[in-house]
Amino acid sequence: MVDDHAASREAMADILRRAGHDVQACGSAAEAIDLLARSFWDVVVTDLNMPGMSGLDLVRHIEKRQIPTRVIMVTAYATVASAVEAMRHGAFDYIEKPFDAGQLERLVAEALRHNQVLRPAETAAPAGAEQNMPVLVGSSRPMQELRRRIEQVAATSETVLILGESGTGKELVARLIHYLSPRAAGPFISVNCPALSAHLMESELFGHEKGAFTGADSDRVGRFELAHRGSLLLDEITEIDTALQAKLLRVLQERAFERVGSSRTLHVDVRVLATTNRDLEKEIAGGRFRQDLYYRLAVLPIHIPPLRERKEDIPELIAHFQKRCAERLGRPVPELDDSAVNRLMEHDWPGNVRELENLVTRVCVLTTEDRVTAEQIGRWLPASPANPRPIDIPVGISLQDMERYLIEATLEKYDGHREKTAKALGIGVRTLTEKLRQYGYPPRAKRFSRTG
Ligand SMILES: Nc1ncnc2c1ncn2[C@@H]1O[C@H](COP(=O)(O)OP(=O)(O)OP(=O)(O)O)[C@@H](O)[C@H]1O
Protein backbone atom coordinates (compact mmCIF):
# COMPACT_ATOMS: atom_id res chain seq x y z
CA MET A 1 0.00 0.00 0.00
CA VAL A 2 1.71 3.16 -1.19
CA ASP A 3 0.37 6.56 -0.22
CA ASP A 4 2.06 9.66 1.16
CA HIS A 5 -0.98 10.45 3.33
CA ALA A 6 -0.59 8.43 6.49
CA ALA A 7 -4.30 8.45 7.34
CA SER A 8 -5.57 7.13 4.01
CA ARG A 9 -2.65 4.70 3.74
CA GLU A 10 -3.44 3.19 7.11
CA ALA A 11 -7.19 3.16 6.43
CA MET A 12 -6.69 1.23 3.17
CA ALA A 13 -4.12 -1.09 4.74
CA ASP A 14 -6.59 -1.77 7.52
CA ILE A 15 -9.37 -2.70 5.12
CA LEU A 16 -7.12 -5.23 3.41
CA ARG A 17 -5.67 -6.64 6.61
CA ARG A 18 -9.20 -7.27 7.84
CA ALA A 19 -9.85 -9.08 4.57
CA GLY A 20 -6.98 -11.40 5.53
CA HIS A 21 -4.14 -9.99 3.45
CA ASP A 22 -0.57 -9.47 4.53
CA VAL A 23 -0.08 -5.72 3.99
CA GLN A 24 2.94 -3.48 4.18
CA ALA A 25 2.33 0.29 4.08
CA CYS A 26 4.86 2.59 2.36
CA GLY A 27 4.89 6.39 2.52
CA SER A 28 6.55 6.89 -0.86
CA ALA A 29 7.19 5.21 -4.20
CA ALA A 30 10.90 5.03 -3.35
CA GLU A 31 10.13 3.04 -0.22
CA ALA A 32 7.96 0.68 -2.27
CA ILE A 33 10.70 0.19 -4.85
CA ASP A 34 13.10 -0.73 -2.10
CA LEU A 35 10.63 -3.25 -0.70
CA LEU A 36 9.88 -4.72 -4.13
CA ALA A 37 13.58 -5.23 -4.69
CA ARG A 38 13.83 -7.26 -1.50
CA SER A 39 10.69 -9.36 -1.52
CA PHE A 40 7.82 -10.55 -3.67
CA TRP A 41 4.45 -8.80 -3.46
CA ASP A 42 1.36 -10.02 -5.29
CA VAL A 43 -0.29 -6.62 -5.55
CA VAL A 44 0.78 -3.00 -5.25
CA VAL A 45 -1.97 -0.50 -4.47
CA THR A 46 -0.58 2.96 -5.06
CA ASP A 47 -1.80 6.51 -4.93
CA LEU A 48 -1.30 8.36 -8.22
CA ASN A 49 -0.43 11.82 -6.92
CA MET A 50 2.52 11.77 -4.57
CA PRO A 51 5.34 14.27 -4.15
CA GLY A 52 8.60 13.16 -5.78
CA MET A 53 7.98 9.91 -7.62
CA SER A 54 4.33 9.58 -8.63
CA GLY A 55 2.26 6.41 -8.82
CA LEU A 56 2.72 6.47 -12.57
CA ASP A 57 6.52 6.57 -12.13
CA LEU A 58 6.18 3.55 -9.87
CA VAL A 59 4.16 1.69 -12.53
CA ARG A 60 6.81 2.52 -15.10
CA HIS A 61 9.55 1.27 -12.79
CA ILE A 62 7.67 -2.00 -12.22
CA GLU A 63 7.13 -2.37 -15.95
CA LYS A 64 10.75 -1.64 -16.81
CA ARG A 65 12.14 -4.06 -14.25
CA GLN A 66 9.45 -6.57 -15.18
CA ILE A 67 8.61 -7.06 -11.51
CA PRO A 68 5.89 -9.72 -11.34
CA THR A 69 3.19 -7.87 -9.43
CA ARG A 70 -0.18 -6.32 -10.22
CA VAL A 71 -0.60 -2.60 -9.74
CA ILE A 72 -3.84 -0.90 -8.78
CA MET A 73 -3.83 2.88 -9.03
CA VAL A 74 -5.80 4.95 -6.59
CA THR A 75 -6.69 8.33 -7.96
CA ALA A 76 -8.76 11.31 -7.03
CA TYR A 77 -8.37 12.55 -10.56
CA ALA A 78 -9.46 9.62 -12.67
CA THR A 79 -8.73 11.40 -15.88
CA VAL A 80 -8.85 9.30 -18.99
CA ALA A 81 -5.25 10.26 -19.69
CA SER A 82 -3.78 9.03 -16.42
CA ALA A 83 -5.84 5.83 -16.44
CA VAL A 84 -4.87 5.02 -20.01
CA GLU A 85 -1.24 5.88 -19.39
CA ALA A 86 -1.11 3.66 -16.30
CA MET A 87 -2.78 0.76 -18.12
CA ARG A 88 -0.41 1.18 -21.02
CA HIS A 89 2.46 0.72 -18.63
CA GLY A 90 0.94 -2.45 -17.32
CA ALA A 91 -1.22 -1.27 -14.40
CA PHE A 92 -3.89 -3.86 -13.70
CA ASP A 93 -6.69 -1.42 -12.97
CA TYR A 94 -7.52 1.81 -11.19
CA ILE A 95 -9.96 2.89 -8.53
CA GLU A 96 -11.37 6.36 -8.13
CA LYS A 97 -11.55 8.13 -4.78
CA PRO A 98 -13.78 8.08 -2.84
CA PHE A 99 -14.44 4.34 -2.85
CA ASP A 100 -15.85 1.95 -0.30
CA ALA A 101 -14.07 -0.92 1.42
CA GLY A 102 -15.91 -3.49 -0.70
CA GLN A 103 -14.67 -2.00 -3.98
CA LEU A 104 -11.06 -2.08 -2.88
CA GLU A 105 -11.37 -5.66 -1.56
CA ARG A 106 -12.96 -6.83 -4.81
CA LEU A 107 -10.31 -5.24 -6.97
CA VAL A 108 -7.46 -6.68 -4.90
CA ALA A 109 -9.11 -10.12 -4.98
CA GLU A 110 -9.41 -9.84 -8.75
CA ALA A 111 -5.74 -8.85 -9.08
CA LEU A 112 -4.74 -11.80 -6.88
CA ARG A 113 -6.77 -14.15 -9.02
CA HIS A 114 -4.82 -12.99 -12.06
CA ASN A 115 -1.57 -13.32 -10.19
CA GLN A 116 -2.04 -17.01 -9.51
CA VAL A 117 -1.07 -17.55 -13.09
CA LEU A 118 1.73 -15.04 -12.90
CA ARG A 119 3.47 -15.87 -9.67
CA PRO A 120 4.78 -19.42 -9.82
CA ALA A 121 5.97 -19.20 -13.40
CA GLU A 122 7.55 -15.75 -13.43
CA THR A 123 9.15 -15.79 -10.01
CA ALA A 124 10.66 -19.19 -10.60
CA ALA A 125 11.91 -18.37 -14.06
CA PRO A 126 15.27 -16.71 -14.55
CA ALA A 127 15.39 -13.42 -16.42
CA GLY A 128 15.48 -14.16 -20.10
CA ALA A 129 13.01 -16.98 -19.88
CA GLU A 130 10.43 -17.35 -22.61
CA GLN A 131 7.57 -15.62 -20.77
CA ASN A 132 9.55 -12.42 -20.30
CA MET A 133 10.56 -12.26 -23.92
CA PRO A 134 9.46 -8.98 -25.50
CA VAL A 135 7.17 -9.46 -28.48
CA LEU A 136 8.03 -7.64 -31.69
CA VAL A 137 4.97 -7.66 -33.89
CA GLY A 138 4.97 -7.14 -37.67
CA SER A 139 5.60 -9.28 -40.75
CA SER A 140 6.29 -6.54 -43.27
CA ARG A 141 9.54 -6.74 -45.19
CA PRO A 142 11.26 -4.04 -43.10
CA MET A 143 10.26 -5.93 -39.95
CA GLN A 144 11.57 -9.21 -41.30
CA GLU A 145 14.86 -7.49 -42.05
CA LEU A 146 14.85 -5.91 -38.60
CA ARG A 147 14.39 -9.32 -36.98
CA ARG A 148 17.26 -10.77 -38.97
CA ARG A 149 19.46 -7.88 -37.93
CA ILE A 150 18.48 -8.25 -34.27
CA GLU A 151 19.41 -11.92 -34.34
CA GLN A 152 22.77 -11.12 -35.92
CA VAL A 153 23.73 -8.48 -33.36
CA ALA A 154 22.30 -10.36 -30.37
CA ALA A 155 24.93 -13.05 -30.78
CA THR A 156 27.78 -10.54 -30.29
CA SER A 157 28.77 -8.36 -27.36
CA GLU A 158 29.25 -5.24 -29.49
CA THR A 159 27.67 -1.91 -28.74
CA VAL A 160 24.46 -1.34 -30.68
CA LEU A 161 23.00 2.00 -31.66
CA ILE A 162 19.25 1.85 -32.27
CA LEU A 163 17.91 4.68 -34.41
CA GLY A 164 14.34 5.61 -35.16
CA GLU A 165 11.62 8.16 -34.62
CA SER A 166 9.89 8.39 -31.27
CA GLY A 167 7.55 5.47 -30.60
CA THR A 168 8.94 3.13 -33.27
CA GLY A 169 9.98 0.52 -30.70
CA LYS A 170 13.63 1.31 -29.99
CA GLU A 171 13.44 0.29 -26.37
CA LEU A 172 11.55 -2.85 -27.26
CA VAL A 173 14.24 -3.79 -29.77
CA ALA A 174 16.93 -3.17 -27.12
CA ARG A 175 15.15 -5.56 -24.74
CA LEU A 176 14.80 -8.15 -27.43
CA ILE A 177 18.51 -7.96 -28.26
CA HIS A 178 19.28 -8.56 -24.59
CA TYR A 179 16.89 -11.50 -24.29
CA LEU A 180 18.26 -13.14 -27.42
CA SER A 181 21.87 -12.62 -26.38
CA PRO A 182 24.11 -14.93 -24.34
CA ARG A 183 23.63 -12.38 -21.53
CA ALA A 184 19.90 -13.07 -21.22
CA ALA A 185 20.28 -14.51 -17.73
CA GLY A 186 22.05 -11.31 -16.61
CA PRO A 187 20.39 -8.02 -15.77
CA PHE A 188 18.86 -5.61 -18.28
CA ILE A 189 19.29 -2.12 -16.85
CA SER A 190 18.06 1.00 -18.54
CA VAL A 191 18.73 4.68 -18.05
CA ASN A 192 16.33 7.26 -19.40
CA CYS A 193 18.86 10.00 -20.14
CA PRO A 194 16.50 12.99 -20.63
CA ALA A 195 14.99 12.42 -17.19
CA LEU A 196 18.25 13.21 -15.40
CA SER A 197 20.28 16.38 -14.93
CA ALA A 198 23.97 16.29 -15.93
CA HIS A 199 24.99 16.14 -12.28
CA LEU A 200 22.63 13.31 -11.35
CA MET A 201 23.47 11.44 -14.52
CA GLU A 202 27.09 10.92 -13.60
CA SER A 203 26.30 9.39 -10.24
CA GLU A 204 23.40 7.44 -11.76
CA LEU A 205 25.70 5.85 -14.34
CA PHE A 206 28.86 5.41 -12.33
CA GLY A 207 27.71 5.56 -8.70
CA HIS A 208 29.28 7.68 -5.97
CA GLU A 209 31.10 7.35 -2.69
CA LYS A 210 29.60 8.64 0.51
CA GLY A 211 30.47 12.34 0.91
CA ALA A 212 31.35 12.84 -2.79
CA PHE A 213 29.02 15.85 -2.89
CA THR A 214 26.37 17.50 -0.73
CA GLY A 215 23.55 15.05 -0.30
CA ALA A 216 25.66 11.95 -1.01
CA ASP A 217 25.08 10.52 2.45
CA SER A 218 25.73 6.92 1.51
CA ASP A 219 27.59 4.95 -1.18
CA ARG A 220 25.67 4.44 -4.35
CA VAL A 221 26.07 1.69 -6.91
CA GLY A 222 25.81 3.04 -10.45
CA ARG A 223 23.93 1.53 -13.38
CA PHE A 224 27.12 0.25 -14.99
CA GLU A 225 27.86 -1.85 -11.92
CA LEU A 226 24.26 -3.02 -11.71
CA ALA A 227 24.40 -4.14 -15.33
CA HIS A 228 27.48 -6.34 -14.78
CA ARG A 229 27.26 -9.46 -16.98
CA GLY A 230 24.12 -8.04 -18.57
CA SER A 231 23.12 -5.15 -20.82
CA LEU A 232 22.81 -1.43 -20.18
CA LEU A 233 20.41 0.61 -22.27
CA LEU A 234 21.17 4.31 -22.59
CA ASP A 235 17.86 5.64 -23.81
CA GLU A 236 18.13 8.92 -25.76
CA ILE A 237 21.90 9.07 -25.50
CA THR A 238 22.20 12.52 -27.12
CA GLU A 239 20.83 13.96 -23.88
CA ILE A 240 24.07 13.14 -22.07
CA ASP A 241 26.20 16.28 -21.87
CA THR A 242 29.55 16.41 -23.67
CA ALA A 243 31.69 16.28 -20.50
CA LEU A 244 30.06 13.04 -19.46
CA GLN A 245 30.27 11.73 -23.02
CA ALA A 246 34.07 11.67 -22.58
CA LYS A 247 33.75 9.50 -19.49
CA LEU A 248 31.32 7.25 -21.30
CA LEU A 249 33.74 6.85 -24.18
CA ARG A 250 36.38 5.58 -21.77
CA VAL A 251 34.00 2.99 -20.32
CA LEU A 252 33.16 1.79 -23.80
CA GLN A 253 36.83 1.48 -24.66
CA GLU A 254 38.20 0.06 -21.44
CA ARG A 255 35.14 -1.16 -19.52
CA ALA A 256 36.64 0.72 -16.57
CA PHE A 257 35.53 3.74 -14.54
CA GLU A 258 35.55 5.26 -11.07
CA ARG A 259 32.60 6.12 -8.88
CA VAL A 260 32.16 9.87 -8.33
CA GLY A 261 34.44 10.87 -5.44
CA SER A 262 36.55 7.71 -5.61
CA SER A 263 39.91 6.93 -7.17
CA ARG A 264 39.39 3.17 -7.18
CA THR A 265 38.97 1.87 -10.73
CA LEU A 266 36.15 -0.59 -11.24
CA HIS A 267 35.93 -3.06 -14.11
CA VAL A 268 32.65 -4.28 -15.50
CA ASP A 269 31.46 -6.64 -18.19
CA VAL A 270 28.56 -4.73 -19.70
CA ARG A 271 27.07 -4.66 -23.16
CA VAL A 272 25.89 -1.17 -24.04
CA LEU A 273 22.80 -0.50 -26.14
CA ALA A 274 21.94 3.09 -26.98
CA THR A 275 18.98 4.74 -28.66
CA THR A 276 18.31 8.10 -30.21
CA ASN A 277 15.54 9.69 -32.22
CA ARG A 278 17.77 12.55 -33.29
CA ASP A 279 19.87 13.01 -36.37
CA LEU A 280 23.29 12.25 -34.89
CA GLU A 281 25.20 13.82 -37.74
CA LYS A 282 23.45 17.12 -37.01
CA GLU A 283 24.19 16.75 -33.31
CA ILE A 284 27.87 16.17 -34.12
CA ALA A 285 27.98 19.13 -36.52
CA GLY A 286 26.37 21.32 -33.83
CA GLY A 287 29.03 20.27 -31.32
CA ARG A 288 26.51 18.57 -29.05
CA PHE A 289 27.71 15.05 -29.62
CA ARG A 290 31.29 13.72 -29.70
CA GLN A 291 32.27 12.19 -32.98
CA ASP A 292 34.61 9.66 -31.34
CA LEU A 293 31.74 8.47 -29.14
CA TYR A 294 29.52 8.19 -32.18
CA TYR A 295 32.05 5.92 -33.91
CA ARG A 296 32.24 3.76 -30.79
CA LEU A 297 28.49 3.47 -30.49
CA ALA A 298 27.68 3.01 -34.11
CA VAL A 299 29.61 -0.21 -34.53
CA LEU A 300 26.33 -1.97 -35.25
CA PRO A 301 23.60 0.53 -36.05
CA ILE A 302 20.00 -0.64 -36.32
CA HIS A 303 17.41 1.55 -37.94
CA ILE A 304 13.73 1.07 -37.18
CA PRO A 305 11.55 2.49 -39.95
CA PRO A 306 8.58 4.68 -39.02
CA LEU A 307 5.17 3.01 -39.00
CA ARG A 308 3.99 5.00 -42.04
CA GLU A 309 6.60 3.11 -44.10
CA ARG A 310 5.28 -0.29 -43.06
CA LYS A 311 1.55 0.20 -42.85
CA GLU A 312 0.93 -3.46 -43.64
CA ASP A 313 1.93 -4.15 -39.99
CA ILE A 314 -0.99 -2.11 -38.67
CA PRO A 315 -3.68 -4.87 -38.60
CA GLU A 316 -1.31 -7.23 -36.79
CA LEU A 317 -0.35 -4.54 -34.28
CA ILE A 318 -4.00 -3.70 -33.64
CA ALA A 319 -4.80 -7.37 -32.95
CA HIS A 320 -1.79 -7.62 -30.62
CA PHE A 321 -2.73 -4.56 -28.58
CA GLN A 322 -6.38 -5.68 -28.40
CA LYS A 323 -5.33 -9.07 -27.07
CA ARG A 324 -3.08 -7.52 -24.45
CA CYS A 325 -5.81 -5.15 -23.39
CA ALA A 326 -8.36 -7.97 -23.07
CA GLU A 327 -5.94 -9.93 -20.88
CA ARG A 328 -5.36 -6.96 -18.63
CA LEU A 329 -9.01 -6.02 -18.36
CA GLY A 330 -10.10 -9.64 -17.98
CA ARG A 331 -12.99 -9.08 -20.37
CA PRO A 332 -13.60 -9.14 -24.12
CA VAL A 333 -12.72 -5.90 -25.89
CA PRO A 334 -14.56 -4.32 -28.83
CA GLU A 335 -13.81 -5.63 -32.30
CA LEU A 336 -12.66 -3.25 -35.03
CA ASP A 337 -14.47 -3.97 -38.28
CA ASP A 338 -12.65 -3.91 -41.64
CA SER A 339 -13.64 -0.32 -42.33
CA ALA A 340 -12.16 0.78 -38.99
CA VAL A 341 -8.90 -1.08 -39.64
CA ASN A 342 -8.72 0.48 -43.12
CA ARG A 343 -9.29 3.89 -41.63
CA LEU A 344 -6.37 3.32 -39.25
CA MET A 345 -4.22 2.26 -42.19
CA GLU A 346 -4.87 5.59 -43.86
CA HIS A 347 -3.53 7.52 -40.89
CA ASP A 348 0.16 8.49 -40.99
CA TRP A 349 0.98 7.82 -37.30
CA PRO A 350 3.46 10.60 -36.52
CA GLY A 351 3.73 9.08 -33.01
CA ASN A 352 4.37 5.66 -34.58
CA VAL A 353 3.54 2.41 -32.77
CA ARG A 354 3.12 4.16 -29.43
CA GLU A 355 0.38 6.35 -30.91
CA LEU A 356 -1.37 3.29 -32.33
CA GLU A 357 -1.04 1.42 -29.04
CA ASN A 358 -2.50 4.38 -27.14
CA LEU A 359 -5.41 4.62 -29.52
CA VAL A 360 -6.23 0.91 -29.37
CA THR A 361 -5.96 0.93 -25.55
CA ARG A 362 -8.23 3.95 -25.32
CA VAL A 363 -10.79 2.35 -27.62
CA CYS A 364 -10.70 -0.92 -25.67
CA VAL A 365 -11.02 0.71 -22.26
CA LEU A 366 -13.59 3.32 -23.12
CA THR A 367 -15.85 1.94 -25.88
CA THR A 368 -19.04 0.28 -24.80
CA GLU A 369 -20.08 -1.12 -28.22
CA ASP A 370 -18.99 -4.61 -29.32
CA ARG A 371 -18.00 -3.43 -32.80
CA VAL A 372 -16.25 -0.26 -33.85
CA THR A 373 -16.67 1.16 -37.35
CA ALA A 374 -14.57 3.59 -39.43
CA GLU A 375 -16.85 6.43 -38.49
CA GLN A 376 -16.50 5.71 -34.78
CA ILE A 377 -12.75 5.22 -34.96
CA GLY A 378 -12.45 8.53 -36.80
CA ARG A 379 -13.51 10.28 -33.61
CA TRP A 380 -10.48 8.92 -31.79
CA LEU A 381 -8.03 10.11 -34.42
CA PRO A 382 -6.46 13.58 -34.29
CA ALA A 383 -8.73 16.22 -35.77
CA SER A 384 -6.29 17.52 -38.37
CA PRO A 385 -6.74 15.83 -41.72
CA ALA A 386 -3.17 16.67 -42.71
CA ASN A 387 -1.36 14.28 -40.32
CA PRO A 388 1.13 16.91 -39.28
CA ARG A 389 4.82 16.20 -38.94
CA PRO A 390 5.76 16.22 -35.23
CA ILE A 391 8.13 18.92 -34.02
CA ASP A 392 10.48 18.65 -31.07
CA ILE A 393 9.62 21.24 -28.46
CA PRO A 394 12.28 21.37 -25.75
CA VAL A 395 10.88 21.33 -22.23
CA GLY A 396 11.91 24.49 -20.44
CA ILE A 397 10.97 27.00 -23.13
CA SER A 398 8.20 29.54 -22.62
CA LEU A 399 4.68 29.18 -24.02
CA GLN A 400 5.44 32.17 -26.21
CA ASP A 401 8.46 30.42 -27.72
CA MET A 402 6.45 27.25 -28.13
CA GLU A 403 3.86 29.22 -30.09
CA ARG A 404 6.60 30.56 -32.33
CA TYR A 405 7.98 27.06 -32.90
CA LEU A 406 4.56 25.83 -33.98
CA ILE A 407 3.85 28.84 -36.18
CA GLU A 408 7.20 28.54 -37.94
CA ALA A 409 6.87 24.79 -38.44
CA THR A 410 3.37 25.24 -39.87
CA LEU A 411 4.56 28.01 -42.15
CA GLU A 412 7.34 25.76 -43.38
CA LYS A 413 4.90 22.92 -44.00
CA TYR A 414 2.73 25.18 -46.16
CA ASP A 415 5.78 26.46 -47.96
CA GLY A 416 5.31 29.98 -46.63
CA HIS A 417 1.66 30.25 -47.72
CA ARG A 418 0.16 32.49 -45.06
CA GLU A 419 -3.51 31.81 -45.69
CA LYS A 420 -3.07 28.06 -45.49
CA THR A 421 -0.87 28.46 -42.43
CA ALA A 422 -3.40 30.67 -40.66
CA LYS A 423 -6.20 28.25 -41.52
CA ALA A 424 -4.28 25.26 -40.16
CA LEU A 425 -3.46 27.17 -36.98
CA GLY A 426 -7.07 28.26 -36.59
CA ILE A 427 -6.23 31.98 -36.50
CA GLY A 428 -6.83 34.89 -38.86
CA VAL A 429 -4.28 35.88 -41.51
CA ARG A 430 -3.95 39.28 -39.86
CA THR A 431 -3.11 37.74 -36.50
CA LEU A 432 -0.57 35.52 -38.19
CA THR A 433 0.98 38.42 -40.07
CA GLU A 434 1.24 40.44 -36.89
CA LYS A 435 2.95 37.59 -35.07
CA LEU A 436 5.36 37.09 -37.95
CA ARG A 437 6.13 40.80 -37.95
CA GLN A 438 7.06 40.53 -34.27
CA TYR A 439 9.38 37.65 -35.14
CA GLY A 440 11.08 39.79 -37.77
CA TYR A 441 9.54 38.44 -40.99
CA PRO A 442 9.07 40.96 -43.82
CA PRO A 443 5.51 42.34 -43.85
CA ARG A 444 4.22 41.41 -47.28
CA ALA A 445 6.37 38.47 -48.24
CA LYS A 446 4.34 36.01 -50.25
CA ARG A 447 6.82 33.19 -49.75
CA PHE A 448 8.53 31.89 -46.68
CA SER A 449 11.70 33.88 -46.04
CA ARG A 450 13.11 34.74 -42.67
CA THR A 451 15.10 37.84 -42.02
CA GLY A 452 15.90 37.45 -38.37
N1 LIG B 1 6.78 -3.94 -33.37
C1 LIG B 1 6.17 -3.78 -32.20
N2 LIG B 1 5.42 -4.78 -31.69
C2 LIG B 1 4.79 -4.63 -30.51
N3 LIG B 1 4.82 -3.53 -29.78
C3 LIG B 1 5.55 -2.50 -30.22
C4 LIG B 1 6.26 -2.57 -31.45
N4 LIG B 1 6.91 -1.41 -31.65
C5 LIG B 1 6.63 -0.63 -30.59
N5 LIG B 1 5.81 -1.28 -29.71
C6 LIG B 1 5.26 -0.74 -28.47
O1 LIG B 1 5.11 0.67 -28.65
C7 LIG B 1 5.47 1.39 -27.49
C8 LIG B 1 6.59 2.34 -27.81
O2 LIG B 1 7.79 1.59 -28.05
P1 LIG B 1 9.20 2.02 -27.45
O3 LIG B 1 9.04 2.65 -26.10
O4 LIG B 1 10.11 0.87 -27.57
O5 LIG B 1 9.55 3.15 -28.50
P2 LIG B 1 10.80 4.12 -28.58
O6 LIG B 1 11.20 4.17 -29.99
O7 LIG B 1 11.84 3.68 -27.58
O8 LIG B 1 10.13 5.50 -28.17
P3 LIG B 1 10.85 6.85 -27.60
O9 LIG B 1 11.90 7.25 -28.59
O10 LIG B 1 9.74 7.84 -27.56
O11 LIG B 1 11.40 6.49 -26.25
C9 LIG B 1 5.86 0.35 -26.45
O12 LIG B 1 4.77 0.10 -25.61
C10 LIG B 1 6.21 -0.87 -27.28
O13 LIG B 1 5.99 -2.06 -26.57
The ligand as an SDF file (V2000), in Angstrom:
LIG
                    3D

 31 33  0  0  0  0  0  0  0  0999 V2000
    6.7770   -3.9400  -33.3710 N   0  0  0  0  0  0  0  0  0  0  0  0
    6.1670   -3.7780  -32.1980 C   0  0  0  0  0  0  0  0  0  0  0  0
    5.4250   -4.7770  -31.6920 N   0  0  0  0  0  0  0  0  0  0  0  0
    4.7890   -4.6290  -30.5130 C   0  0  0  0  0  0  0  0  0  0  0  0
    4.8250   -3.5300  -29.7760 N   0  0  0  0  0  0  0  0  0  0  0  0
    5.5510   -2.4950  -30.2220 C   0  0  0  0  0  0  0  0  0  0  0  0
    6.2650   -2.5660  -31.4510 C   0  0  0  0  0  0  0  0  0  0  0  0
    6.9120   -1.4090  -31.6480 N   0  0  0  0  0  0  0  0  0  0  0  0
    6.6340   -0.6320  -30.5890 C   0  0  0  0  0  0  0  0  0  0  0  0
    5.8150   -1.2820  -29.7140 N   0  0  0  0  0  0  0  0  0  0  0  0
    5.2590   -0.7360  -28.4680 C   0  0  0  0  0  0  0  0  0  0  0  0
    5.1080    0.6690  -28.6510 O   0  0  0  0  0  0  0  0  0  0  0  0
    5.4720    1.3870  -27.4900 C   0  0  0  0  0  0  0  0  0  0  0  0
    6.5940    2.3380  -27.8130 C   0  0  0  0  0  0  0  0  0  0  0  0
    7.7880    1.5930  -28.0550 O   0  0  0  0  0  0  0  0  0  0  0  0
    9.1970    2.0190  -27.4540 P   0  0  0  0  0  0  0  0  0  0  0  0
    9.0410    2.6510  -26.1000 O   0  0  0  0  0  0  0  0  0  0  0  0
   10.1080    0.8670  -27.5730 O   0  0  0  0  0  0  0  0  0  0  0  0
    9.5480    3.1500  -28.5040 O   0  0  0  0  0  0  0  0  0  0  0  0
   10.8040    4.1240  -28.5830 P   0  0  0  0  0  0  0  0  0  0  0  0
   11.2000    4.1720  -29.9920 O   0  0  0  0  0  0  0  0  0  0  0  0
   11.8360    3.6830  -27.5820 O   0  0  0  0  0  0  0  0  0  0  0  0
   10.1340    5.4960  -28.1740 O   0  0  0  0  0  0  0  0  0  0  0  0
   10.8520    6.8520  -27.6020 P   0  0  0  0  0  0  0  0  0  0  0  0
   11.8990    7.2470  -28.5940 O   0  0  0  0  0  0  0  0  0  0  0  0
    9.7390    7.8370  -27.5550 O   0  0  0  0  0  0  0  0  0  0  0  0
   11.3980    6.4850  -26.2520 O   0  0  0  0  0  0  0  0  0  0  0  0
    5.8640    0.3540  -26.4540 C   0  0  0  0  0  0  0  0  0  0  0  0
    4.7690    0.1020  -25.6050 O   0  0  0  0  0  0  0  0  0  0  0  0
    6.2070   -0.8720  -27.2850 C   0  0  0  0  0  0  0  0  0  0  0  0
    5.9870   -2.0580  -26.5720 O   0  0  0  0  0  0  0  0  0  0  0  0
  1  2  1  0
  2  3  1  0
  2  7  2  0
  3  4  2  0
  4  5  1  0
  5  6  2  0
  6  7  1  0
  6 10  1  0
  7  8  1  0
  8  9  2  0
  9 10  1  0
 10 11  1  0
 11 12  1  0
 11 30  1  0
 12 13  1  0
 13 14  1  0
 13 28  1  0
 14 15  1  0
 15 16  1  0
 16 17  2  0
 16 18  1  0
 16 19  1  0
 19 20  1  0
 20 21  2  0
 20 22  1  0
 20 23  1  0
 23 24  1  0
 24 25  2  0
 24 26  1  0
 24 27  1  0
 28 29  1  0
 28 30  1  0
 30 31  1  0
M  END
$$$$
